[in-house]
Amino acid sequence: MSNPRPLDAKWQKIMDDSKDGVVLFSFGSVADETRMPAEWKEAFLKTFVKFPTYTFVWKYKADLPEAADVPNLILSKWVPQNDMFGHPKMKAFITHGGYNSLLEAANTGIPSISIPLFGDQFINRRKAERHGIAVGLDKSEITKKHLKRALEQILTNSTYKENAARLSRMIRKKPVKGAELAVGWVNFLAEHKQLPNLEPASVDMGLVEYFMVDVLATLFLGAILLVYVSYRILKLYYWFCCGTCFTKKRKVD
């Protein structure tokens, strides 16, 4: 994960000129935001205009005439996302919850509103919510009401920012960096070559032993036998009780 670099003059001015801060909106490079349902676009635009002291930057690949009615919105076909995260005026991130976006936001301490669209994004949203660094929304909740409430939460509740900042510090100050760990293991392997003593026992197991087919089969057959025996006992008990009662009744008659 690369650290943010200085912004160019254009983006630096956009960030600096924002009164209360910037909110970046991006659904990544895979999803085509131009094919977003019209009601979603309307919900976003009408929500952004309700936060006039914030600047919203929307990564959008085409022109959007309706955006002219939102003076605090900037459309751009490309954004220096990770570098923007490093600016102190960056306040929140509206995202689809892609793994790269999640890592960049976590690395720089930016809280987010996560709206997963497909794949692992649903799991990523749950992880971000569990760490207290994101507000999650379903696709069915892309309405003015839910978006406004989510933005109010992420922008006014300092807990999200504090949690994101703490996670960022933990990532940056972890005892062993990923590159150092990789180099260390490569050197270890280069020196010791084969390492049979570190191989797990499962390497030499067959499929039956590895998946414990024999154990599971025994348990399964035992369960079937137990059910069968219980059935026979209940059937015998029922026959004995009901049969006796029936015989007595016939004798009385």
C-alpha positions in Angstrom: 0.0 0.0 0.0 1.6 3.2 -1.2 1.5 6.4 0.9 -0.3 9.5 -0.5 1.8 11.8 -2.7 1.4 15.6 -3.0 -1.5 16.7 -5.2 -1.1 18.7 -8.3 -2.2 22.4 -8.4 -5.7 21.6 -9.7 -6.6 19.1 -7.0 -4.8 21.0 -4.3 -6.9 24.0 -5.0 -10.1 22.0 -4.9 -9.2 20.6 -1.6 -8.0 23.8 -0.1 -11.1 25.8 -1.3 -13.6 23.5 0.3 -15.1 25.2 3.4 -15.8 22.2 5.7 -14.1 19.5 3.7 -14.3 17.1 0.7 -16.3 13.9 0.3 -15.1 11.6 -2.5 -17.6 9.4 -4.3 -16.3 6.6 -6.4 -17.6 3.1 -7.3 -14.2 2.0 -8.6 -13.0 1.1 -12.0 -15.1 -2.0 -12.7 -18.7 -0.7 -12.2 -19.9 1.7 -14.9 -21.5 4.5 -12.9 -23.1 6.0 -16.1 -25.5 3.0 -16.1 -26.6 3.7 -12.6 -30.4 3.8 -12.3 -31.8 7.3 -12.8 -33.4 7.3 -9.3 -30.0 6.6 -7.7 -28.4 9.5 -9.5 -31.3 11.8 -8.4 -31.0 10.6 -4.8 -27.3 11.3 -4.7 -27.6 14.7 -6.3 -30.4 15.9 -4.1 -28.6 14.7 -1.1 -25.3 16.4 -1.9 -27.1 19.7 -2.3 -28.3 19.5 1.3 -24.6 19.7 2.5 -23.6 23.1 0.9 -20.5 23.6 3.0 -18.9 20.4 1.8 -17.4 19.8 -1.6 -18.4 16.5 -3.3 -16.1 15.0 -5.9 -17.8 12.3 -8.0 -15.7 10.0 -10.2 -18.0 9.9 -13.2 -17.0 8.9 -16.7 -19.4 11.0 -18.7 -21.3 14.3 -18.6 -24.2 14.6 -16.3 -26.4 17.6 -17.1 -28.4 17.3 -13.8 -25.2 18.0 -11.9 -25.4 21.7 -12.9 -28.0 22.1 -10.2 -25.6 21.1 -7.5 -23.0 23.9 -7.1 -20.9 22.0 -4.5 -20.4 19.0 -6.8 -17.4 18.4 -9.0 -17.5 15.6 -11.7 -14.3 14.1 -12.9 -13.5 11.1 -15.1 -10.4 10.3 -13.0 -9.4 11.2 -9.5 -6.1 10.8 -7.6 -8.0 8.9 -4.9 -5.1 7.8 -2.6 -3.4 11.2 -2.8 -6.7 12.9 -2.0 -7.0 10.7 1.1 -3.8 12.2 2.4 -5.1 15.8 2.5 -6.5 17.0 5.8 -9.6 18.4 4.2 -10.7 14.9 3.1 -13.6 14.0 5.4 -15.4 10.9 4.0 -15.5 8.4 1.2 -18.6 7.0 -0.5 -17.5 3.7 -2.0 -18.7 0.4 -3.3 -16.4 -1.3 -0.8 -13.8 -2.8 -3.2 -10.8 -4.3 -1.4 -8.3 -1.7 -2.8 -10.5 1.2 -1.8 -11.0 -0.3 1.6 -7.3 -0.6 2.2 -6.5 2.9 0.9 -9.2 4.4 3.2 -8.0 2.3 6.2 -4.3 3.2 5.5 -5.1 6.9 5.5 -7.7 7.0 8.2 -10.7 8.0 6.1 -14.2 6.9 7.3 -16.6 5.7 4.6 -20.1 5.0 3.5 -20.0 1.6 2.0 -22.6 0.6 -0.6 -21.6 -2.9 -1.9 -22.6 -3.9 -5.5 -21.2 -7.4 -6.0 -18.6 -10.0 -5.0 -16.5 -9.6 -1.9 -17.8 -6.0 -1.4 -20.5 -7.3 0.9 -18.0 -8.9 3.2 -15.7 -5.9 3.1 -18.6 -3.7 4.2 -19.2 -5.9 7.2 -15.5 -5.8 8.1 -15.5 -2.0 7.9 -18.7 -1.7 10.0 -17.2 -4.1 12.6 -14.1 -1.9 13.0 -16.4 1.1 13.3 -14.9 3.0 10.3 -17.9 2.9 8.0 -21.7 3.3 7.7 -23.1 0.5 5.5 -26.0 0.9 3.1 -27.8 -1.7 0.9 -28.5 -0.9 -2.8 -32.2 -0.8 -1.9 -31.4 2.0 0.6 -30.0 4.5 -2.0 -32.7 7.1 -1.3 -32.5 10.7 -0.2 -33.6 9.8 3.3 -31.0 7.0 3.9 -28.1 8.8 2.1 -28.7 12.0 4.1 -28.8 10.1 7.4 -25.6 8.2 6.5 -23.7 11.4 5.6 -24.8 13.1 8.8 -23.5 10.1 10.7 -20.1 9.9 9.0 -19.6 13.7 9.0 -20.8 14.6 12.5 -20.1 11.6 14.6 -16.4 11.8 15.5 -16.3 8.1 16.5 -15.9 7.0 12.9 -13.0 9.4 12.3 -11.4 8.4 15.6 -11.7 4.7 14.8 -10.3 5.2 11.3 -7.4 7.3 12.6 -6.6 4.6 15.2 -6.7 1.8 12.5 -4.4 3.9 10.3 -1.9 4.3 13.1 -1.9 0.6 13.7 -1.3 -0.2 10.1 1.5 2.2 9.8 3.2 1.2 13.0 2.9 -2.6 12.8 6.1 -4.2 14.2 7.1 -5.9 10.9 6.5 -4.5 7.5 5.2 -6.8 4.8 8.3 -6.3 2.6 10.6 -7.0 5.5 8.7 -10.2 6.3 8.8 -11.4 2.7 12.6 -10.8 2.4 13.2 -12.5 5.7 11.4 -15.7 4.6 13.2 -15.7 1.3 16.6 -15.5 3.0 15.5 -18.2 5.4 14.5 -20.5 2.6 17.7 -19.7 0.6 19.8 -20.7 3.6 18.0 -23.9 4.7 16.6 -25.1 1.4 14.2 -28.1 2.0 12.2 -27.8 5.3 10.5 -31.2 5.8 10.3 -30.6 9.6 8.0 -27.6 8.9 5.6 -29.4 6.6 2.2 -30.3 8.0 1.3 -33.9 8.4 -1.6 -33.5 6.0 0.8 -33.4 3.1 1.3 -37.1 3.2 -2.4 -38.0 3.9 -4.7 -39.6 1.4 -8.2 -38.2 0.7 -9.9 -40.6 3.0 -7.6 -39.8 5.9 -7.4 -36.0 5.2 -11.2 -35.5 5.0 -11.8 -38.1 7.9 -14.2 -40.1 5.6 -13.8 -43.2 7.8 -14.6 -41.3 11.0 -17.6 -39.5 9.4 -18.9 -42.7 7.9 -18.7 -44.5 11.3 -20.6 -41.6 13.0 -23.2 -41.5 10.2 -23.8 -45.3 10.4 -23.9 -45.1 14.2 -26.5 -42.3 14.0 -28.6 -44.4 11.6 -28.4 -47.5 13.8 -29.4 -45.4 16.8 -32.4 -44.1 15.0 -33.4 -47.5 13.8 -33.1 -49.1 17.3 -35.1 -46.3 18.8 -37.8 -46.7 16.2 -38.0 -50.5 16.9 -38.2 -49.9 20.6 -40.9 -47.3 20.3 -42.8 -49.5 17.9 -42.6 -52.5 20.3 -43.7 -50.3 23.2 -46.6 -48.9 21.2 -47.7 -52.4 20.2 -47.4 -53.7 23.7 -49.4 -50.8 25.3 -52.0 -50.3 22.6 -52.3 -54.0 21.9 -52.9 -54.8 25.6 -55.6 -52.1 25.9 -57.3 -53.3 22.8 -57.3 -56.9 24.0 -58.8 -55.9 27.4 -61.5 -53.9 25.7 -62.5 -56.8 23.6 -62.7 -59.1 26.6 -65.0 -56.6 28.4 -67.3 -56.3 25.4 
